[in-house]
Each structure stands twice: as structure tokens, then as C-alpha cells.
């Protein structure tokens, strides 16, 4: 498992003179453009040529303080360090690189001391070397919940501009404050026409994006907030990342390995659960298999439907046995494979 940070966005206060300087440094005449957004778009192109790990998102003027602007930019931590493995101990290297970036543009790096974090993407990368297993995994993901904690499932991934990426091996769950994306790094590279890097090979990425709305709610001292400052160092934490993954990812992908019904039945039969519980768990798995993870909640009691508390209990029971509630279909075939194994290890582990 390789984990922690992928990308993040922050903004800093900048004097109006320094805002002019960053444009002029790249030969961009702002007054030539009708809208500042167009000038920023051109600036971003130039910046990325010199600093590939950075992207200028936008600039705007302070509403009340004359001569103060804000500069918002995005940083790709993987590109900064030129490696996939990024841990909490790498924070100082990341901060140092940002300070170099600021010093190159403004002559000093003090602006970083006043930064505000507006988005951070946590990730867990897992190797799934067998392409057959990857194909099966993304088929099984189709059975996961359509909606959880306001996150709605979308079949295709999206790029950084919000446009759909037309590749099958992805799952996209989003709401206004957080997003979960599960995707094959190799297929994403191919879809974007990018070169597959050595650290992308065989990788399935579970990426949790915390957006500004969520960071704002966590900053609050009331209404469920944690009083958590919107600063990079605070969120550059393995413990915090694990907490977020457990809360936002496990309820969607669940724990436990994937089995065909015959294998799952053996594990249930050999468990210490009562005969009645064993029969209920088998029935639950069959209903999920015929529909999706939400089906038992939608059916009437006569059709085998269950209440939310019972549903939660069955999921806990299966988790205790190491069984994922999504079964591998008995006679599943695709264009690439005529048969699939009766067992697939769940790659998502914290």
C-alpha cells in the first residue's frame, strides 16, 4: 500500500505589485485581455512549462483591503518529489519546494506563512498486477451503493476540469464537499494520452478529495466542526488520512474479500453464527447479487427486504467473516475472459 497525498490547492495573499510581477515575468500583458481569467489561463500555461508540478488556478482582489490580491495554485506532490510514495515525513520537502516556487517569482517565500488550504486529495495506491483481476474488480464496483452520505455514484471518471473521462475502469462518487474516485492509473494515462510512468503500472487508486466546503466545515468550532485550521501541515497527516479513509471509503467499498456464492457459503457454514443467522446472511448475499448493495433496503419485507439497522448488522457480520457483500457472479464472462476465479482479494486495506 502506497498512500497519503496526491494533489492539493491553496491560496496566499499577494501585494498588487507582486501580482503584476508574476504576469510580467512571463511576458503577459494583463490589460490585453478582456477578463482576468483569460490572462490567468495564459499564465498557467507558461508556469507549467517551468514548474510542471504547479498550476495557477485563479487570482482575485481583496474586497476590502486595497493593494491586496490572492493567488490560488495547485500542487502535484507526486510530480514535486518525482515518486509515488509520499508520507507524512515528506511535508518539509514539499514546503521547501513551495517556498522555492514563491521565491523564484517574488524574491521571498514569506507569503506561504499566510496560506489557506482549499482542497487536498488523499490516496491509497494498490498493486493489482493481474489484468483479469482488475477487470473483475471494476465489474464488482458497479454493484456498490448509488448514494452514500450525499455522495452520488457516477460511472465515469472526470478530469480536473470536470469533463468526463471515457474509460470503463473507474468509479466516481461525489457531493459538494467530498469526492471519491477509484480508477486504474494505467487506463487514466491512456485516456488522457499521457505516458504511463513506472509507478502507474498495475495501480488501482482510491482517491478521496476534500474540497473547500468540507475544509471550511472542519474549521468551525460548532456544528460538527473540529476547529481544524486550513493549513497544509495539519492535513499532511497519516493518522488523519486513515481516519478519512475509514469514514468515507470503507462504507462504500466495504472490507472483506470477494467470493463466489459457493465459497462464501462454506465460510458462513463454518462460522459460529446461529443457523438462523447463517440462513439470513446467505439470503442477504443472494439479494445483493441479483441487484446491488442497496437492493435489500428497497425490497418489501415479503420480498426479503430488511431494515437499515438489520442491513448494518449483516454488513458487520460479513465483515467479521472477511466476506465482502458483493459476490463474484457464478458464470460471469467478458470480451476478454470466458471465466473468472472464485476468489479475489480485496485490494483496499488500510
N, C-alpha and C positions, 0 to 999 in steps of 0.2 A: 504493500500500500504506500502510495506517494501522496502527500497531502499538504494542505494549508492554503496558500494564496495563489490566485491566478492573476486577476487584474483588480485595480481599484481606481477611484476617481476622487479628487479633492480640489478645493479652490483656495486661493490665497488672496489677501488684499494687496494691491499693487498701486503705486502712485500713477497718476495720469501720464507723467513724463516717461515712466518705465514702460507703460503700455505702448506709448508711441515708439519707444526704443525697440521693443521686440518686433514690431511690424517693420520698422525701418532697417533693422538688422538683416532682414530677408528681402529688402528692396520692395516692400509692399506699400503702396500709397493708399491709405485708407479712404481719403476723400474721392478717390476714383470710383469707389463702389457706392451703390445706392443704399445698401444695407450693410451694417457691420457684420452680419452673419456671413455674407459673401466674402468679406475680407478675411474673416476667421477661417473659412474653408480653405482659402488660398494659403493662409499662414500655416494651417495644419499640414498641407501637402509639403511645404518647404521644411517644416520642423521634422517631419517623419523621415525625410531624406538624410538628415544629420543625426537625429535621435530616433531610431526605429522603434524603440520601446515606449515612446511618448506620443500622445495625441492631444492636440488642443481642442477642447470641447466648445467653449464659448467665453466671451468676455461681457461684462456689463458694468454700468456705472452705479456707484453707491447712491441710494435715493436721497440721503440727507447730508453726507459729507462731501464737500467739494474737493476735487482733485484725487478722490479715491475710486479705484476700479477693482473689479475682481477678475481673476484669471482662473478658469476651471480647466484641468487637464487630467488625462487618463494615463495610467502607467501599467505596462505589462511586466509583471515581476519575473516571469519566465524568460522574457527577452532581455531584461536587465542583467540577470545572472547567467543567461545562456545555458540554463539547465532546468530540468523539470522538478527536481527535488528542492523544495523550498520549505524551510522550517522556521519556527519562532526565532531561532538563533540568527537568522539571516536579516532580521529587522535593521540592524545597524548598517549593513551593506546597502540595503535599499534606501535608507535615509541618506546615506553618504552620496549615492548616485543622484538622488533628487536634488541634493544641495549642489552637486556639481552642475546639474542641469540649470538650476537657478543662477548660479554664479556665472556660468557661460553667457547667460542672457542679460543679467542685471549687474554683474560685478560683485555680488554678495548673495548670501543664502538666508539671511535673517527672515525673509518672508515665510519660510517653512515653519517657523516657530508659531505662526498665527494661522496655520492651515485648518481647514474644516473638511472632514471626510464626508463624501456624499454617496459613495457606493463602494462595496467590496464584494468580491466573488471568491467564496471558499470552494475548494475542490478536493475530491478524493479520486485519484487515478488508479485503476486496477488493470493488471495484465490479463487478457483473455486470449491466449495465443492461438487457440483453435477457431478458425473462421466459422465452422459449423456451430460451435457453442455460442459465438457472438450472434449469429443469425437466430438461433433458438432463443437466446436471452431477449432480444428485441421483440420477438414474437410474443413472449410471455409478458413483456412490459405492457403490451396492448390490453392486457386483462386488468391492469391496475386501475385504481379509482379515477373516475372522471373529475371529481372535485374533492379537495381536502383543504380545510382551513382557508377557504376563499380562493385556493389555487385551482384553476381550471386546466384540464389536460388538453394540449394541442398536439396533433400527430407529428408535425414537422418542427424542426428547429428554426431558429431565427438568427440573423446576423446582428451585428452591433447597431445597425440602422433600423432594426425591427422588421426587415424583409425576410420572408420565408426562405429557408434553405431546403431545396428539394432533394433530400436524401432520406431513405427509409429508416436508417439506424439512429433514431433519435426519439426522445420523449421530452415534452416541454410543458411544464406546469407553471402557471403564472398568476399573480394578482398584483395589486398596485404597490405592494410593499416588498414582496419577495418573489423570486422565481427559482424553479428547479429545472435544470436541463440535464438529461442523461444522453450521452451521444458517443459514437465511435470517432475517435480523433482522426484516424486514417480517412474515413469517409467524409469527415468535415473538411479536411485538407483538399481532398479530391473535388468536392463540391465547390470550394472556393477557388480552385485552380492553383493551389499553393503546393509547394514541395513538402513531402512527408519527411518530417525530421526523425532522427533515430529514436528520440524519446516519445514519439507519437505511435510507434509501431505496436500493434496489438492492444492499444489502450482504449478502455471504456472509461469515460469521465463522468462523474457525478458532481455537478457544479451547482452550488447554491448561491444565488445573487441576493445580497441585502441592499435594497435601494434606499434612496434618501428618506422616503416616507417612514420606513422602518427605523432607520438610524435616528430620525427625529423623535419617534415614539419612545425609543430606548433611552434617549437623553432626558426625558421628562422624569420628574421626581414623583409624579402622581399617575393615575390611570394606567397602572401596569408597567410604567417605565422603570428603568433600573438606575437612573441617574448616571448613565454611561456616556462619557464625553465622546464627541465625534472626532476622535483623533486616531490616526493610523496605528500608533503603538498599542493603543487599548485593544483594537480589534486584531492585531497581529499576534494572536494567542492560540496555541494548540488546544488548550482547555476550552476556550470559548468556541472555537471551530467545532470541536467534538460535541459540545452542548447543542449547537445549532443543528448539526447533522442528525443527532438523536431526536431532536424535536421536530424537524421539518422534513427529513428524508425517510427515516425508518417507517413512519406511519403510512408512507406512500409505497415504498418498495418492500417493506417488511423484512424480517430476519428469517433464517431457516433456508435450507437448500431446496432445490426443485426436484420433484419426483413424479413418475407416472403413478396412477392410482394404485396399481398392484403393490408397488414398493411402499407407498405411504400407508396402505392398509396393514402391511406387515409391521411397520413401526408402531402404529396405533394399537394393533392387536397385542404387541409385546409390552405395551406400557402398563402402568399401574392404575390407569383410569378405570372407572366402573364400566360394566358392559353397556350401560345406557349412554354414558358419555362417549364411549368408543363409536357407538352407532350414530350418535348425533354429529360427531366430528366427520365421520365418513360422509354422511348425508350433506353436511355443510360443504365439504370439498367438491362433491358432485355438482351441487347447485352453482358454486362459483365457477366450476369448469364449464358448465353449459352456458354461462353468461359471463359475468366478470365479478370482481371483488365486491361490487355494490349490489349484486343481484339478490342475495339473501335478505337485504333490508327492504327491497322493493316488492317482494312477493308477499301474498297474504299468508296468514298462519296455516290455512288449509293447504297451500301450495308449498309449504316448508319454509315460509318466511320466518324471520326471528326479529327480536327487539334489538335496539342498539346496545344495551348492556350485555345481552347474550352474545351478540356479534363480537364485542370487545373481548369477552371471556373466551370464546372459541379461538380467536386470533392469539390470545395469550397461551392457551393450551397447546396449540400447534407450534408456537414459538418455543415453548418449553421442550417439545419433542424434536426441535430442529427441522420442522417441516414448513416450507413456505406455502401459504394458502393457494398460490397459483400452481396448478398441476401441469405437467408436460402432457400434451394430448397423446392419446394412445397410438393413433395411426397418422400422425402429422407428417406431411411431406411438403416440399417447396420445389421451386425450379432447380435449385442447386443440389438438394438432397432428398433421397427417397425414404430415409428413416433417420430417427434421432435417438440418442441414448435415453435410458430410463432414469438417469440421474444427472443433474447439473449443479455444481457447487455455486452457491450464491456469491458472486464476486464482491458484493458490498458488505464490508466488515469494518467496524471502527475499532 
